[in-house]
Amino acid sequence: MLVAAAVCPCPPLLVPRVAAGAAPELDAARAACADALGVLAAARPDRLIVLGPAGRSGRGPHPAGARGTFRGFGVDLDVRLPGAVTEAGEPGRELPPSLSVAAWLLDRAGWADAPVEGLGVGEPLAAERCVEVGGQLAVRADRMALLVMGDASACRTVKAPGYLDERAEGFDAGVARALAAADVAALKALDAELAHELKASGRSCWQVLAGAAEGAGLGGSLLYDDAPYGVGYLVAAWS
């Protein structure tokens, strides 16, 4: 059963060595992520599953100890999911960037509160399948926690990666309200096509969260809501 969840954005710029001189611009987002991870630890889960949007090569399970890297972003920095390296789940596969950011956050927090595994979720995954996957995850431990990585729209300003789309602000506001209220129905109802058009990478992972949280009776708190660089970044905690 799901007992807690943290929702965090996944730009590599969250990692100060990647952001370099611009690192202070996301200090508030990093602090909010740390607070959300604190909520996970306080829930004393039996297992933590980290969800992150992934391309084809990064989809599927990633075991404890799986390695990620930020070398593709010009930084000689490797990370691992917490825990001992195992032989399960294709340990040689590299973490997708979203799970690499999660691994960095967990290392920064000194996570040692429960066994960890990662799951790369395809961004195009249909809403119904996302909800189904979430329901399957929720029964894997008596006290399950999720760390859910993903960004909102990338179309909030003319300088955003997806340029300005007038629909983006409303879409992001709706997601923020749903996360603040732990509104499972609202997350399930997110428009997958619109999310794709707005380059909102977190949609599939948020809907997996919705499936896992069905019937759990969790409450929500929105810890951060901003759009630096024209991309919506949201941090929330459910418990």
C-alpha positions as CSV (number, residue, x, y, z in Angstrom):
1,M,0.0,0.0,0.0
2,L,1.2,3.5,-0.8
3,V,2.0,5.4,2.4
4,A,3.9,8.4,0.9
5,A,5.0,10.0,-2.3
6,A,7.3,12.9,-3.3
7,V,6.9,14.6,-6.7
8,C,10.0,16.4,-8.0
9,P,11.1,17.9,-11.3
10,C,14.0,16.3,-13.2
11,P,16.1,18.9,-15.0
12,P,19.8,18.0,-14.9
13,L,20.2,21.7,-13.9
14,L,19.0,20.7,-10.4
15,V,22.6,19.3,-10.0
16,P,24.8,22.3,-9.1
17,R,27.8,20.9,-11.0
18,V,25.6,20.8,-14.2
19,A,24.1,24.2,-13.6
20,A,27.5,25.7,-12.8
21,G,27.2,29.5,-12.4
22,A,23.4,29.3,-12.6
23,A,23.1,26.9,-9.7
24,P,21.7,29.4,-7.2
25,E,18.6,30.0,-9.5
26,L,17.3,26.6,-8.4
27,D,18.2,26.7,-4.8
28,A,14.6,26.9,-3.7
29,A,13.6,24.0,-5.9
30,R,16.4,21.9,-4.4
31,A,15.3,22.8,-0.8
32,A,11.7,21.8,-1.7
33,C,12.9,18.5,-3.0
34,A,14.9,17.8,0.2
35,D,11.7,18.6,2.2
36,A,9.7,16.2,0.1
37,L,12.2,13.4,0.6
38,G,12.0,14.1,4.3
39,V,8.3,13.3,4.1
40,L,9.2,10.0,2.5
41,A,11.7,9.1,5.2
42,A,9.2,10.0,7.9
43,A,6.7,7.6,6.5
44,R,9.1,4.7,7.2
45,P,8.4,2.8,4.0
46,D,9.4,-0.8,3.4
47,R,10.4,0.0,-0.2
48,L,11.0,3.1,-2.3
49,I,10.3,3.0,-6.0
50,V,11.6,5.9,-8.1
51,L,9.7,6.7,-11.2
52,G,11.0,8.9,-14.1
53,P,10.2,9.6,-17.7
54,A,12.4,7.6,-20.0
55,G,13.2,7.1,-23.7
56,R,13.1,3.6,-25.1
57,S,16.6,2.6,-23.8
58,G,15.8,3.7,-20.3
59,R,12.4,2.2,-19.8
60,G,11.6,-0.6,-17.4
61,P,13.2,-1.6,-14.1
62,H,16.6,-0.4,-12.8
63,P,17.9,-2.1,-9.7
64,A,19.6,-0.7,-6.6
65,G,23.1,0.3,-7.5
66,A,22.2,1.1,-11.1
67,R,24.5,3.8,-12.5
68,G,23.7,7.1,-14.2
69,T,25.9,9.8,-15.5
70,F,25.9,13.5,-16.3
71,R,28.8,13.3,-18.8
72,G,26.3,13.9,-21.6
73,F,25.7,17.3,-20.1
74,G,29.4,18.2,-20.0
75,V,30.1,17.2,-16.4
76,D,32.3,14.3,-15.2
77,L,29.8,13.1,-12.6
78,D,28.4,9.6,-12.1
79,V,25.6,8.6,-9.7
80,R,24.0,5.4,-8.5
81,L,20.6,4.5,-7.1
82,P,21.2,3.7,-3.3
83,G,21.8,0.2,-2.4
84,A,24.1,-2.7,-3.3
85,V,24.6,-3.6,-6.9
86,T,22.6,-6.7,-7.8
87,E,22.4,-9.0,-10.8
88,A,18.7,-8.3,-11.4
89,G,17.0,-6.0,-13.8
90,E,19.8,-5.6,-16.4
91,P,22.3,-3.9,-14.0
92,G,24.5,-2.8,-17.0
93,R,21.8,-0.4,-18.3
94,E,22.4,3.2,-17.6
95,L,19.8,5.2,-15.8
96,P,17.8,7.7,-17.9
97,P,18.5,11.4,-17.0
98,S,15.4,11.7,-14.9
99,L,16.4,8.8,-12.7
100,S,20.0,10.1,-12.6
101,V,18.7,13.3,-11.1
102,A,16.6,11.2,-8.6
103,A,19.8,9.3,-7.7
104,W,21.6,12.6,-7.1
105,L,18.8,13.8,-4.8
106,L,18.7,10.6,-2.8
107,D,22.5,10.7,-2.4
108,R,22.3,14.3,-1.3
109,A,19.7,13.3,1.3
110,G,21.8,10.4,2.5
111,W,18.9,8.0,1.8
112,A,19.2,4.8,3.7
113,D,15.6,4.5,4.9
114,A,14.3,1.7,2.6
115,P,15.5,-0.4,-0.3
116,V,15.3,1.5,-3.6
117,E,14.6,0.5,-7.2
118,G,14.0,2.6,-10.3
119,L,11.4,2.4,-13.0
120,G,11.7,4.3,-16.3
121,V,8.3,5.1,-17.6
122,G,7.7,5.8,-21.3
123,E,6.4,9.3,-21.8
124,P,3.8,8.2,-24.5
125,L,2.3,5.4,-22.2
126,A,-1.5,5.6,-22.3
127,A,-3.2,6.9,-19.2
128,E,-5.1,3.6,-18.6
129,R,-1.8,1.7,-18.7
130,C,-0.1,4.2,-16.4
131,V,-2.9,3.8,-13.8
132,E,-2.7,0.0,-14.1
133,V,1.1,0.1,-13.5
134,G,0.6,2.2,-10.4
135,G,-1.9,-0.2,-9.0
136,Q,0.5,-3.1,-9.5
137,L,3.3,-1.1,-7.7
138,A,1.1,-0.3,-4.7
139,V,0.8,-3.9,-3.7
140,R,4.5,-4.8,-3.9
141,A,5.1,-3.9,-0.2
142,D,3.0,-3.3,2.9
143,R,4.4,0.2,3.1
144,M,5.3,1.5,-0.3
145,A,6.7,5.0,-1.1
146,L,7.2,6.6,-4.5
147,L,9.6,9.3,-5.7
148,V,8.0,10.6,-8.8
149,M,10.2,12.6,-11.2
150,G,8.9,14.7,-14.1
151,D,8.5,18.3,-15.4
152,A,5.4,20.2,-16.3
153,S,5.1,22.1,-19.6
154,A,8.1,23.4,-21.4
155,C,6.1,26.1,-23.2
156,R,5.6,28.9,-20.6
157,T,7.7,31.7,-22.3
158,V,9.0,32.5,-25.7
159,K,12.5,31.4,-24.5
160,A,11.2,28.0,-23.3
161,P,12.3,24.8,-25.0
162,G,8.9,24.5,-26.7
163,Y,8.4,28.3,-27.2
164,L,5.3,30.0,-25.8
165,D,2.0,28.1,-25.8
166,E,-0.9,29.9,-24.2
167,R,-2.3,26.6,-22.9
168,A,0.7,25.8,-20.9
169,E,0.1,28.0,-17.8
170,G,-3.5,26.6,-17.4
171,F,-2.2,23.0,-17.8
172,D,0.5,23.5,-15.2
173,A,-2.0,25.2,-12.8
174,G,-4.3,22.2,-13.1
175,V,-1.5,19.8,-12.3
176,A,-0.4,21.9,-9.3
177,R,-3.9,21.9,-7.9
178,A,-4.1,18.1,-8.3
179,L,-0.8,17.6,-6.6
180,A,-1.6,20.0,-3.8
181,A,-4.8,18.2,-3.1
182,A,-3.6,14.6,-3.8
183,D,-6.4,14.6,-6.3
184,V,-6.1,11.1,-7.9
185,A,-9.1,11.6,-10.2
186,A,-7.7,14.9,-11.6
187,L,-4.3,13.3,-12.3
188,K,-6.0,10.3,-14.1
189,A,-7.9,12.8,-16.2
190,L,-4.9,14.6,-17.6
191,D,-5.0,14.9,-21.3
192,A,-2.0,12.8,-22.6
193,E,-2.1,14.4,-26.1
194,L,-2.1,18.0,-24.7
195,A,0.7,17.0,-22.3
196,H,2.7,15.8,-25.2
197,E,2.1,18.9,-27.2
198,L,3.2,21.0,-24.2
199,K,6.3,18.8,-23.7
200,A,5.2,17.9,-20.1
201,S,7.4,15.0,-19.4
202,G,5.9,14.2,-16.0
203,R,2.4,13.2,-17.3
204,S,2.9,9.5,-17.4
205,C,4.6,9.3,-14.1
206,W,2.0,11.4,-12.4
207,Q,-0.7,9.0,-13.7
208,V,1.3,6.0,-12.4
209,L,1.2,7.8,-9.0
210,A,-2.6,8.2,-9.4
211,G,-3.0,4.5,-9.9
212,A,-0.8,3.7,-6.9
213,A,-2.6,6.2,-4.6
214,E,-6.1,4.9,-5.4
215,G,-7.8,4.3,-2.1
216,A,-4.8,5.2,0.0
217,G,-6.4,8.2,1.5
218,L,-3.3,10.4,1.3
219,G,-3.2,14.2,1.7
220,G,-1.1,16.5,-0.4
221,S,1.1,19.6,0.0
222,L,2.5,21.7,-2.8
223,L,6.0,22.8,-1.8
224,Y,7.2,24.5,-5.0
225,D,5.6,25.9,-8.1
226,D,7.6,28.0,-10.6
227,A,8.7,28.1,-14.2
228,P,12.4,29.1,-14.5
229,Y,13.6,28.9,-18.0
230,G,9.9,28.7,-19.2
231,V,9.6,25.1,-17.8
232,G,7.1,24.3,-15.1
233,Y,8.8,22.7,-12.1
234,L,6.5,21.3,-9.3
235,V,7.4,19.8,-6.0
236,A,4.8,18.1,-3.8
237,A,4.6,15.6,-0.9
238,W,1.8,13.2,-0.2
239,S,1.4,11.3,3.1
